[in-house]
Amino acid sequence: MWHLVRYLLLAALLSLSSCSYVGKGVSVSNVATTTSTTTTTACTTELPYSASDAILMAQVINKESSASYEGKLAVASVIINRADYDNLSISEVVFAPNQFSVVNNLDTFTNLDYQAAIEVLTNGSVNNAYYFDGCHEDGLNHFSDINGEYVGAW
């Protein structure tokens, strides 16, 4: 049942566009049709990630990010940047030793967490962050790139 809910959530999020998205183990279609001109428009975008990747990313976002949507996108960007840079899967990034302290407590996520995961998995990273830490007085995660240069705080 939970898999059906996740699939329907993915379908709802992707229905905002007029494309079909096909990922590993996932196929969600939305075809726009104009009846006055009898023109049908459809496109297909191949996603290199699965629905389980999006769920795993959303679970990490839920535990690691600030409440802001920008903070959620920033955490998702760290995950996707590491996956792309190091040629790893999402799960290899998340479960790499000493990377995400929350890996033993990945049980929940919100619709906003999932939306941020889908946005980054679909459109790519929103920044070049590779690291972050949340040990700051301002209560925000501070992000830096692969060279340790400050990217921002969210």
For each residue, the residues with C-beta under 8 A, 3 or more apart:
1: 4 5
2: 5 6
3: 6 7
4: 1 7 8
5: 1 2 8 9
6: 2 3 9 10 51 55
7: 3 4 10 11 26 28 51
8: 4 5 11 12
9: 5 6 12 13 111 114
10: 6 7 13 14 26 28 51 54 118
11: 7 8 14 15 28
12: 8 9 15
13: 9 10 16 114 115 118
14: 10 11 17 19 21 28 30 118
15: 11 12 28 30
16: 13
17: 14 30
18: 30 31 32 41 42 43
19: 14 30 42 43 44 45
20: 27 28 29 30 31 42 43 44 45
21: 14 26 27 28 29 44 45 47 122
22: 26 27 28 44 45 46 47
23: 26 27 46 47 48 49 50 51 53
24: 47 48 49 50 53
25: 50 51 52
26: 7 10 21 22 23 47 50 51
27: 20 21 22 23
28: 7 10 11 14 15 20 21 22
29: 20 21 42
30: 14 15 17 18 19 20
31: 18 20 40 41 42
32: 18 40 41 42
33: 39 40 41
34: 37 38 39 40 41
35: 38
36:
37: 34
38: 34 35
39: 33 34
40: 31 32 33 34
41: 18 31 32 33 34
42: 18 19 20 29 31 32
43: 18 19 20
44: 19 20 21 22
45: 19 20 21 22 122
46: 22 23
47: 21 22 23 24 26 121 122
48: 23 24
49: 23 24 53 54 90 121
50: 23 24 25 26 53 54
51: 6 7 10 23 25 26 54 55
52: 25 55 56
53: 23 24 49 50 56 57 89 90 91 121
54: 10 49 50 51 57 58 114 117 118 121
55: 6 51 52 58 59 109 114 117
56: 52 53 59 60 90 91 94 106
57: 53 54 60 61 76 79 80 90 94 117 120 121
58: 54 55 61 62 109 110 113 114 116 117
59: 55 56 62 63 106 107 108 109 113
60: 56 57 63 64 75 79 94 100 102 103 106
61: 57 58 64 65 72 75 76 109 113 116 117
62: 58 59 65 108 109 110 113
63: 59 60 100 102 105 106
64: 60 61 75 100 102 132 134 141
65: 61 62 68 71 72 74 75 113 116 141 154
66: 71 72 139 140 141 154
67: 71
68: 65 71 72 154
69: 72 73 112 116
70: 73 74 154
71: 65 66 67 68 74 75 140 141 154
72: 61 65 66 68 69 75 76 112 113 116
73: 69 70 76 77 116 119 120 126 154
74: 65 70 71 77 78 126 127 129 132 141 143 152 154
75: 60 61 64 65 71 72 78 79 116 132 141
76: 57 61 72 73 79 80 116 117 119 120 121 125 126
77: 73 74 80 81 120 125 126 127 129
78: 74 75 81 82 129 130 131 132 143
79: 57 60 75 76 82 83 90 93 94 120
80: 57 76 77 83 84 90 120 121 124 125
81: 77 78 84 85 125 128 129 130 146
82: 78 79 85 86 88 93 130
83: 79 80 86 87 88 89 90 92 93
84: 80 81 87 125
85: 81 82 130 146
86: 82 83 93
87: 83 84
88: 82 83 92 93 96
89: 53 83 92 93
90: 49 53 56 57 79 80 83 93 94
91: 53 56 94 95
92: 83 88 89 95 96
93: 79 82 83 86 88 89 90 96 99
94: 56 57 60 79 90 91 99 100 103
95: 91 92 99 100 103
96: 88 92 93 99 100
97:
98:
99: 93 94 95 96
100: 60 63 64 94 95 96 103
101:
102: 60 63 64 105 106
103: 60 94 95 100 106
104:
105: 63 102
106: 56 59 60 63 102 103
107: 59
108: 59 62
109: 55 58 59 61 62 113 114
110: 58 62 113 114
111: 9 114 115
112: 69 72 115 116
113: 58 59 61 62 65 72 109 110 116 117
114: 9 13 54 55 58 109 110 111 117 118
115: 13 111 112 118 119
116: 58 61 65 69 72 73 75 76 112 113 119 120
117: 54 55 57 58 61 76 113 114 120 121
118: 10 13 14 54 114 115 121 122
119: 73 76 115 116 122 123
120: 57 73 76 77 79 80 116 117 123 124 125 126
121: 47 49 53 54 57 76 80 117 118
122: 21 45 47 118 119
123: 119 120
124: 80 120
125: 76 77 80 81 84 120 128 129
126: 73 74 76 77 120
127: 74 77 143 151 152
128: 81 125 145 146 151
129: 74 77 78 81 125 132 143 144 145 151 152
130: 78 81 82 85 144 145 146
131: 78 143 144 145 146 148
132: 64 74 75 78 129 141 142 143 144
133: 136 141 142
134: 64 139 140 141 142
135:
136: 133 139 140 141 142 153
137:
138: 153
139: 66 134 136
140: 66 71 134 136 153 154
141: 64 65 66 71 74 75 132 133 134 136 153 154
142: 132 133 134 136 150 152 153
143: 74 78 127 129 131 132 150 151 152 153 154
144: 129 130 131 132 147 148 149 150 151
145: 128 129 130 131 148 149 151
146: 81 85 128 130 131
147: 144
148: 131 144 145
149: 144 145
150: 142 143 144
151: 127 128 129 143 144 145
152: 74 127 129 142 143
153: 136 138 140 141 142 143
154: 65 66 68 70 71 73 74 140 141 143
